Amino acid sequence: MRITVLDDDPGERVIPGRERITVYLDGVKVKSCLTADDVKGEVVDIERDYRGHIVAVNGELQSRVRYGQVKIERRQR
């Protein structure tokens, strides 16, 4: 399954705040996840620096792609 919050992504569109979804990559919870694909083992999230602050260049948030074992957990609100 592939879920996403991005408009131009082919995954199932998720509207933040409407349902609770938690994504794990290699057993670690992913913060600021944009796209997760548990079949391909791919997560796209917002890049953070060594202090945990979000990275922006010229006012644009930087994203990164990471690979590993992805688990997508849906919970009821």
Residue, then its C-alpha position, 0 to 999 in steps of 0.5 A: m500500500r502507498i499513502t501520501v499527503l502530496d497532490d502529485d503522488p500516485g498513492e492513496r491520498v490522506i488528508p492530515g487530521r482526518e485519520r490517524i496514521t503512524v509510519y515506521l521505518d525499520g521500527v522507528k517512528v517517522k516524523s513529518c512523513l509525506t509518502a510511505d510505501d510498504v511494498k517498495g520499502e520507501v518513505v519520503d519525509i521532511e529532512r531534519d538537521y542534527r538538532g532535529h530542526i526542519v531544513a529549508v533552503n530558500g524558503e522551501l522544505q527539503s524532503r528526502v527518500r529513505y529505504g527499509q522495512v516500512k510499516i503503516e499503522r492506521r488507527q481510529r480517531 
